[in-house]
Amino acid sequence: MAQTPTPEPLSAAPPARLAALRFVLTDIDDTLTEEGRLPALAYSAMESLAEAGLSVIPVTGRPAGWCDAIARQWPVAAVVGENGALWYAEDRVARRMIRWQAQDEATRLAGRARLMALADKAMAAVPGTRIASDQPFRLFDAAVDFAEDAGPLPLEDAARIAAVFEAGGAQAKVSSIHVNAWFGDWDKRAGIESLFATRIAPLESVIGQVAFLGDSPNDAPLFAAIPFSVGVANVLPHLSRIAAAPAYVTQAPGGRGFAEFAAALLAARANNNMEENAA
């Protein structure tokens, strides 16, 4: 793989580009969270963005069951889960949950046993791993844990897990804690494109109003697709393994990095409004 370019610091981002943002897409684990917990300042930052009229949309490898709760209870416009296999958006006026999935039920169920057999093979090949504790809430993928409740093991071991899945014909993506695998042709970018086309507008038509924040190799599809992409500081050790780097990087890691980004965005919007009112 060619050397991945180093992102610029977030402080170098043009204020006008920050002020133009309307949609904030964000990974969850180690982008909003720190040490497995969602800190108050990250949740508060999401609330502040939503109150300012921005749409916050988590894009995560976490399971369908978690996504239903997030869509209902967090200050978000929608959530994309299982690395793009599905999205949920609550219509709070109509009081109903709108759900989409990338694959029909018959196809999903047909591949399930094969996928879990590959997970068993991967765990046998890499001692110290385990099936992810959130696996019972997943619809489309298998998640092998190497750094959440297991290990933590090095990313080289995560790559070995991914290789077992890929040898069996599955897609595999490495996050900061799990290796997620599935039979299908989706990724985080495909999930976002479906959500935008259905609920907002074609992604390419509003791309200048969209930011994405992430931290790990499974975020590469959106780092590549979204020009205003931001890595929180803990992305830096992963850059050599990420197919596409973010354009910018925060000073702080995890949820503090997300809050740093939100503060910069809101400050840029406030300054822009002051300049427009003074004109």
N, C-alpha and C positions, 0 to 999 in steps of 0.2 A: 504494500500500500504506500502511495506517495505520502510524503510528510504533510501533515495537516497544518494549515496556517494558524498562527496564534491569534486569538480574538483580540480586538481592541478593548480597552477599558470602557465600561458603560459611560463614564464621564465624557468620553469623546463623541458620543452619539449626538447628532445635531438636534437642538431643542425643537426645531420645527417638525422633525420626524416624530419625536416623542409626542408632541402636542397633537399630531394628526391621528394617533392611535385610537381605535374604538373597540378592538377585540383583543383580549389578553388570554392566549392559550398557555397552559402551564402543565408540565409534568407534576406528579405529586411526591413520590418517594425521593427524599434527599434534594428536592427542589422547593417544595413547600414545607416538608418535614425536616426535623433534625433528630438523629438518634431514634427514629421510629415514631416520634411524636409531632403533632401539629402545634407549633408554638403560637401563643396568643397574638404575637405581632404579625405573623403570616396571615392568620384568619382576619385580623383587624385590617390588614392591607387589602385583602380581598373585599371586605365590606366597604372600605373607603373607595375602591375602584368602582364597585357596583353603585354606590350612592352618587358617584360623579357621572353615572350614565354609561360606564363601560361594561361590556359583556365579558365576564370571566368564565373560561371554559377549561376545566381540567382535562388532560389527555393522558391517560394512564394505562399501565399494564395490570392494574388491579381489577378484581372480578366484577361480574355483573351485579352480584348482591351488594357489594360496596357502592357501586355506581348508583343504584336505586336510592340508597340512603343519602349519598352526596347530592344528587339532583334535587332531593326533597328538602334537605336541611342546611346546605351551605348557600352562601350568597353568590350563586352561579347561574348562568343562563342555560347550561347543559353540561353534560360530561360524556366524554368518549372513553370507553373502557376496553380491556383485554387487547391492548395494542391495536385498536381500530376495528375490532370485530363487531362492535355495537356502540350505540349512543342512546342516552336517555335525556329527555328535556321535559321538565314539568311545566304545563300550562297552568299557571297559578290562578288565572281568571276562571278558566273552565274546570279547574280542580281535577286534572287528569294527567297522567304520565304518558308521554309520547315515546315509543320505543322503536328502534330500528336495529336489525342485525344483518350481517353481511352474507349469511348462509342460511338456507332453509333447514328446518329441523331434521328431515330425513338424512340429509348429507352430513349435518353436524353429528348426529348420533352414530352414523355408519363409521366415522373415523375415530370415535372416542376410545374404543378398546385398543386400536393400533397405537394411538397417541400415548395412552397410559402404559402400554407395554414398552414403548421407547423410553418413557420416563424411568421405568424400573431398570432398563438397560443402562441408561445414563448414570443413575445413582450407583449402580454396581461398579461402573467404570471409574467413578470419582468418589472414593470414600470420604465420609464426613458431610455429604449432602443429604437432603431429605425432601420429601414432597412439601410444598409450601402449605402453611397452616390455613391459608385462605382458599385452598383448592376446592373444598365443598361448595363454594359460592361461585365457581367458574362455570361458564357454559361452553366456551370454545377452545380454550387452551389448557395446556398442562404447565405448571410452574414448579421448577426445581429450585429449592432454596439453597443458596451457598453463602449468604451473608446476613440474613435477617434473624432467624432462630437457629440456623446452622452456622458452623464455622466461627468467624468469617474466614472463607477461603480466598486465595488470590484470584484475580481476573483470568489468569492463565487456566485455572481449573474451570472457570465459567465457560471459557472458550472450548474446553474439552467436552463439557456437557452439551454445548450447542452443536458441536461436530457430530455427536451421536445422533441427535435429532435430525440433523441435515442429511446424514448418511441414510436415514430411514425415510427420506422424502418429505420431511416436515420443514416448515419455516422455523427459525429460532432466532430470538433476539435476547441480548444480554442487558439487563438493567443493573442498577447498583446493588441489588439484593437477590434477584431471581434470574433464571433463564426461562423465558416463556417460549413455548413452542405450539404450533398449530398446523393443521392442514387447510390451506386457503391462501389466497393471493393478496390479502390486505396487510396494511401497516398503519401506523398512526396518521400518516398523511391521507390515506384512503378514507379513514374514518372521519377526519375533519372535512375532507372534500364532500363526503355524503351529507354531513350535518349542515354545512354551509349551503349546499345546493338545495336542500330540503327546507331549511328553516330561515335562511338569511339571504344569501345571494351567491352566485358562483364565486368560489374562493378567489380566482384570478381577478375578478372585477373589483374586489375590495382589498387586495393584497397589501396596498400601502397603508391600510388602517389596522393591520394585524401584527401582533408581536407573539413570539413563542419563547418560553423559558424551559430549559431542561438541564440535565446533568450527566447523561450517560449514553452508551452506544445505541440503545434502542430509540433515542431521540433524534438520530441522524436524519431520518426521512423529513422531519419538520425543520431541522436546522438547514437542510438543503432547500426546502420549499418556501420558507418564510424569510424574506430578506432581512427583516428586523428580528433576528434571532439572538437570544441572550442565554449564555450559560451562567449558572451560579458558580461561585469560585471553585467548588469541589469538582467541577468538570475538568479542571486543568490536568489532573493525573491521567485522565482517560483519553486525552486528545489523540494520542498515537494509535488508539484502537477505534476511533470514531471516523466513519466514512466521510462525514461533512461536519465541519466545525461551526459553532455559532459565530455570528458577526461580532458580538460584544460579550464581555464577561464582567460580573459584579465583583466588588472587593470582598464581600462577605459570602459565606457558604449557605446552602440550604434556605430555610425560611427567612433568615436575616437578609440573604441576597435577594429573595423575592420582595421583601419589604423595601429594600434599597431601590430596586427597580420601580416599585409602585410610587415611592416618594418622588423619584426623579420625573416620572410621567406626570404626576399630579402637579408638581411644581412647574413643569413646562407648560401644562394647560393653563395654570393660573397666570403665568407671565404672558402667555399668548392672549388671554382674555383682557388683561390690563392694557396691552399694546393696542388691541382692537378698539377698546373703549376710549383710549386716548387719541386715536386717529380721527 
